[in-house]
Amino acid sequence: MTLRITIDDLTGPDIAALLQQHLDDMRATSPPDSKHALDLDGLRTPDITLWTAHDGPHLVGCAALKHHDPTTAEIKSMRTATTAQRRGVATTLLQHLITQARHRHYTDLYLETGTADYFAPARALYQRFGFRTCPPFAHYQPDPHSTHMHLTL
């Protein structure tokens, strides 16, 4: 699979559908107080850049960086389309995010993900890239349904 990764303007029906699937899955696996996934409006802010990955004409994934301060960013809305899972999409997107974060001179990259078994593949991917669990960051509070992770760039 050869992926083309581009910044998305969040106006197309394909990205809307992929993000809706993401939200639906988060609602099904996380209690309402522990769901931190952003909807389209939440992603349409100047502090967030969202990239999409396409395999030919097919949208196969997305991932975003949220700017917190000049040295800190957070990964948001990391999602692989169901039809493209286990094909390296998430790995490629994560590599892209880390490269972009370094290019933007961030020194700290954070993320929040779930603790349920559903999120185990995501946690394993982040750990392979050197992310380690950490205390809650930014606005997050301690939550038994959340795992917070950090990577020093």
Summary of the structure (lengths in Angstrom):
residues: 153
radius of gyration: 14.4
end to end distance: 27.7
largest distance: 41.1
contacts: 445
relative contact order: 0.17
helix: 35%
strand: 33%
